[in-house]
Amino acid sequence: MYKLTGVTKTYQKGRATVAALQGVDLDIADGEWLAVQGPTGHGKTTLLQMLGGWTGPRRARSASAPRTWPGCGRAR
């Protein structure tokens, strides 16, 4: 099971701060399928990287996943 509550991920792009994810709430039950779609640059890859343990949130009220990969996805 995956559970994200209030997840925010930002990146610096020059002097600008870009919010890839902002206040995301998501529950995925064991055995449940998920499709992610949307326009370019709206956080799809960032969300999938976070669910896979490759990156961590900038801020989160809570985030949990069934596994994390050693050396990857440290929350900041």
N, CA, C and O atoms as a DFTB+ gen file, in Angstrom:
304 C
 N C O
     1  1       0.832      -1.179       0.000
     2  2       0.000       0.000       0.000
     3  2       0.880       1.248       0.000
     4  3       1.909       1.300       0.674
     5  1       0.465       2.228      -0.753
     6  2       1.116       3.531      -0.785
     7  2       0.145       4.560      -0.225
     8  3      -1.049       4.525      -0.521
     9  1       0.662       5.471       0.584
    10  2      -0.176       6.553       1.112
    11  2       0.653       7.823       1.144
    12  3       1.698       7.887       1.791
    13  1       0.169       8.831       0.436
    14  2       0.806      10.146       0.435
    15  2      -0.223      11.142       0.956
    16  3      -1.382      11.116       0.541
    17  1       0.193      12.009       1.853
    18  2      -0.701      13.032       2.400
    19  2       0.025      14.366       2.424
    20  3       1.046      14.512       3.096
    21  1      -0.494      15.325       1.700
    22  2       0.069      16.666       1.703
    23  2       1.473      16.756       1.147
    24  3       2.270      17.562       1.627
    25  1       1.797      15.954       0.152
    26  2       3.161      15.889      -0.396
    27  2       3.430      17.051      -1.344
    28  3       2.634      17.342      -2.237
    29  1       4.564      17.707      -1.133
    30  2       5.016      18.799      -1.983
    31  2       6.453      18.534      -2.403
    32  3       7.280      18.143      -1.579
    33  1       6.754      18.742      -3.673
    34  2       8.117      18.599      -4.200
    35  2       8.402      19.806      -5.072
    36  3       7.656      20.081      -6.011
    37  1       9.474      20.532      -4.773
    38  2       9.849      21.708      -5.547
    39  2      11.264      21.547      -6.090
    40  3      12.087      20.820      -5.533
    41  1      11.520      22.239      -7.183
    42  2      12.840      22.275      -7.812
    43  2      13.204      23.727      -8.086
    44  3      12.329      24.566      -8.297
    45  1      14.486      24.015      -8.081
    46  2      14.961      25.333      -8.494
    47  2      15.234      25.311      -9.984
    48  3      15.874      24.387     -10.486
    49  1      14.761      26.311     -10.690
    50  2      15.032      26.473     -12.115
    51  2      15.490      27.911     -12.293
    52  3      14.680      28.824     -12.457
    53  1      16.804      28.093     -12.259
    54  2      17.348      29.450     -12.235
    55  2      16.979      30.096     -10.916
    56  3      17.244      29.544      -9.848
    57  1      16.372      31.253     -10.991
    58  2      15.919      31.941      -9.777
    59  2      14.508      31.539      -9.357
    60  3      14.058      31.874      -8.262
    61  1      13.829      30.833     -10.219
    62  2      12.438      30.450      -9.946
    63  2      12.362      29.122      -9.198
    64  3      13.191      28.234      -9.398
    65  1      11.368      29.004      -8.345
    66  2      11.055      27.736      -7.689
    67  2       9.839      27.145      -8.386
    68  3       8.794      27.789      -8.483
    69  1       9.982      25.914      -8.871
    70  2       8.914      25.237      -9.601
    71  2       8.332      24.150      -8.706
    72  3       9.074      23.315      -8.189
    73  1       7.012      24.150      -8.518
    74  2       6.332      23.123      -7.727
    75  2       5.924      21.981      -8.647
    76  3       4.965      22.106      -9.407
    77  1       6.655      20.860      -8.579
    78  2       6.300      19.685      -9.380
    79  2       5.080      18.981      -8.783
    80  3       4.220      18.489      -9.514
    81  1       5.012      18.939      -7.462
    82  2       3.852      18.399      -6.745
    83  2       3.508      19.384      -5.638
    84  3       4.400      19.944      -5.001
    85  1       2.224      19.595      -5.408
    86  2       1.819      20.557      -4.398
    87  2       0.590      20.045      -3.656
    88  3      -0.513      20.039      -4.203
    89  1       0.780      19.615      -2.412
    90  2      -0.329      19.156      -1.577
    91  2      -1.011      17.905      -2.081
    92  3      -2.236      17.805      -2.009
    93  1      -0.253      16.943      -2.591
    94  2      -0.833      15.725      -3.175
    95  2      -1.246      14.740      -2.081
    96  3      -0.459      14.430      -1.187
    97  1      -2.478      14.254      -2.159
    98  2      -3.002      13.181      -1.320
    99  2      -3.302      11.999      -2.230
   100  3      -3.961      12.154      -3.259
   101  1      -2.820      10.817      -1.853
   102  2      -3.003       9.651      -2.710
   103  2      -2.961       8.387      -1.866
   104  3      -2.072       8.232      -1.027
   105  1      -3.908       7.486      -2.077
   106  2      -3.917       6.159      -1.450
   107  2      -4.003       5.126      -2.556
   108  3      -4.883       5.199      -3.413
   109  1      -3.089       4.161      -2.541
   110  2      -3.127       3.052      -3.494
   111  2      -3.096       1.768      -2.671
   112  3      -2.106       1.480      -1.999
   113  1      -4.164       1.009      -2.723
   114  2      -4.268      -0.233      -1.961
   115  2      -3.475      -1.346      -2.640
   116  3      -3.215      -1.285      -3.841
   117  1      -3.093      -2.363      -1.867
   118  2      -2.418      -3.530      -2.423
   119  2      -3.272      -4.136      -3.530
   120  3      -4.475      -4.332      -3.359
   121  1      -2.647      -4.430      -4.663
   122  2      -3.338      -5.027      -5.800
   123  2      -4.094      -4.045      -6.677
   124  3      -4.630      -4.428      -7.717
   125  1      -4.142      -2.803      -6.278
   126  2      -4.854      -1.790      -7.059
   127  2      -3.970      -1.284      -8.193
   128  3      -2.756      -1.168      -8.030
   129  1      -4.572      -0.984      -9.334
   130  2      -3.864      -0.455     -10.492
   131  2      -4.049       1.051     -10.543
   132  3      -5.061       1.582     -10.087
   133  1      -3.060       1.731     -11.102
   134  2      -3.110       3.183     -11.186
   135  2      -2.597       3.624     -12.552
   136  3      -1.575       3.127     -13.027
   137  1      -3.301       4.547     -13.175
   138  2      -2.840       5.184     -14.400
   139  2      -2.628       6.666     -14.088
   140  3      -3.470       7.296     -13.448
   141  1      -1.510       7.217     -14.539
   142  2      -1.208       8.625     -14.312
   143  2      -1.127       9.304     -15.670
   144  3      -0.347       8.895     -16.531
   145  1      -1.933      10.340     -15.861
   146  2      -1.891      11.057     -17.127
   147  2      -2.067      12.547     -16.865
   148  3      -2.619      12.955     -15.842
   149  1      -1.595      13.337     -17.797
   150  2      -1.720      14.781     -17.685
   151  2      -0.750      15.469     -18.612
   152  3       0.050      14.818     -19.284
   153  1      -0.821      16.789     -18.650
   154  2       0.044      17.561     -19.539
   155  2       1.526      17.460     -19.148
   156  3       1.864      17.127     -18.012
   157  1       2.379      17.749     -20.098
   158  2       3.814      17.797     -19.863
   159  2       4.128      18.814     -18.764
   160  3       3.577      19.914     -18.738
   161  1       5.031      18.418     -17.856
   162  2       5.485      19.336     -16.826
   163  2       4.557      19.489     -15.631
   164  3       4.654      20.472     -14.896
   165  1       3.659      18.533     -15.426
   166  2       2.716      18.640     -14.317
   167  2       2.964      17.611     -13.212
   168  3       2.063      17.355     -12.413
   169  1       4.171      17.008     -13.141
   170  2       4.561      16.190     -11.993
   171  2       4.344      14.699     -12.084
   172  3       4.512      14.001     -11.084
   173  1       3.975      14.179     -13.252
   174  2       3.735      12.736     -13.375
   175  2       4.985      11.923     -13.061
   176  3       4.932      10.988     -12.263
   177  1       6.098      12.270     -13.676
   178  2       7.354      11.541     -13.463
   179  2       7.826      11.705     -12.030
   180  3       8.304      10.745     -11.426
   181  1       7.702      12.901     -11.477
   182  2       8.092      13.134     -10.086
   183  2       7.275      12.251      -9.147
   184  3       7.830      11.658      -8.223
   185  1       5.974      12.156      -9.368
   186  2       5.116      11.304      -8.551
   187  2       5.549       9.843      -8.642
   188  3       5.664       9.168      -7.619
   189  1       5.788       9.351      -9.854
   190  2       6.195       7.954     -10.023
   191  2       7.562       7.690      -9.407
   192  3       7.782       6.626      -8.828
   193  1       8.486       8.647      -9.523
   194  2       9.798       8.493      -8.886
   195  2       9.657       8.445      -7.365
   196  3      10.373       7.699      -6.697
   197  1       8.752       9.224      -6.827
   198  2       8.533       9.217      -5.387
   199  2       7.926       7.887      -4.939
   200  3       8.351       7.319      -3.933
   201  1       6.944       7.394      -5.674
   202  2       6.330       6.110      -5.333
   203  2       7.334       4.965      -5.444
   204  3       7.251       3.987      -4.702
   205  1       8.283       5.090      -6.375
   206  2       9.308       4.062      -6.541
   207  2      10.473       4.193      -5.580
   208  3      11.362       3.342      -5.569
   209  1      10.483       5.246      -4.772
   210  2      11.550       5.417      -3.799
   211  2      12.794       6.087      -4.332
   212  3      13.826       6.070      -3.663
   213  1      12.735       6.678      -5.516
   214  2      13.915       7.290      -6.129
   215  2      14.114       8.743      -5.728
   216  3      15.209       9.285      -5.877
   217  1      13.067       9.371      -5.223
   218  2      13.177      10.745      -4.742
   219  2      12.240      10.902      -3.561
   220  3      11.261      10.168      -3.429
   221  1      12.544      11.850      -2.714
   222  2      11.701      12.078      -1.546
   223  2      10.968      13.396      -1.659
   224  3      11.315      14.233      -2.493
   225  1       9.965      13.590      -0.834
   226  2       9.220      14.839      -0.862
   227  2      10.012      15.983      -0.238
   228  3      10.895      15.756       0.589
   229  1       9.700      17.187      -0.629
   230  2      10.258      18.375       0.030
   231  2       9.543      18.541       1.370
   232  3      10.171      18.828       2.389
   233  1       8.229      18.357       1.354
   234  2       7.404      18.421       2.554
   235  2       6.302      17.386       2.438
   236  3       5.841      17.081       1.338
   237  1       5.879      16.847       3.570
   238  2       4.757      15.914       3.582
   239  2       4.194      15.834       4.993
   240  3       4.942      15.834       5.970
   241  1       2.882      15.767       5.091
   242  2       2.289      15.477       6.396
   243  2       2.533      14.011       6.722
   244  3       2.788      13.663       7.874
   245  1       2.455      13.147       5.704
   246  2       2.837      11.738       5.866
   247  2       3.062      11.132       4.491
   248  3       2.457      11.544       3.501
   249  1       3.946      10.145       4.453
   250  2       4.215       9.407       3.220
   251  2       4.698       8.027       3.611
   252  3       5.583       7.898       4.457
   253  1       4.130       6.993       3.008
   254  2       4.579       5.641       3.300
   255  2       4.505       4.804       2.027
   256  3       3.657       5.022       1.161
   257  1       5.416       3.842       1.941
   258  2       5.482       2.940       0.798
   259  2       5.950       1.590       1.315
   260  3       6.545       1.517       2.391
   261  1       5.694       0.519       0.572
   262  2       6.062      -0.811       1.052
   263  2       7.566      -1.052       1.106
   264  3       8.017      -1.930       1.841
   265  1       8.358      -0.288       0.338
   266  2       9.808      -0.477       0.373
   267  2      10.506       0.788      -0.094
   268  3       9.926       1.622      -0.789
   269  1      11.734       0.906       0.293
   270  2      12.570       1.988      -0.212
   271  2      13.859       1.364      -0.712
   272  3      14.240       0.281      -0.266
   273  1      14.524       2.026      -1.621
   274  2      15.752       1.517      -2.200
   275  2      16.939       2.122      -1.461
   276  3      16.993       3.339      -1.283
   277  1      17.892       1.297      -1.026
   278  2      19.046       1.816      -0.285
   279  2      19.755       2.916      -1.056
   280  3      20.060       2.759      -2.238
   281  1      20.018       4.036      -0.380
   282  2      20.754       5.129      -0.973
   283  2      19.937       6.036      -1.877
   284  3      20.463       7.012      -2.412
   285  1      18.656       5.727      -2.054
   286  2      17.810       6.525      -2.939
   287  2      16.609       7.052      -2.179
   288  3      16.167       6.467      -1.191
   289  1      16.101       8.154      -2.656
   290  2      14.828       8.653      -2.156
   291  2      14.834       9.144      -0.732
   292  3      13.850       8.958      -0.017
   293  1      15.909       9.764      -0.295
   294  2      15.910      10.309       1.062
   295  2      15.030      11.544       1.101
   296  3      15.195      12.458       0.293
   297  1      14.092      11.573       2.043
   298  2      13.218      12.738       2.189
   299  2      14.031      13.929       2.659
   300  3      14.948      13.791       3.468
   301  1      13.687      15.091       2.147
   302  2      14.392      16.319       2.525
   303  2      13.492      17.174       3.354
   304  3      13.890      18.258       3.779
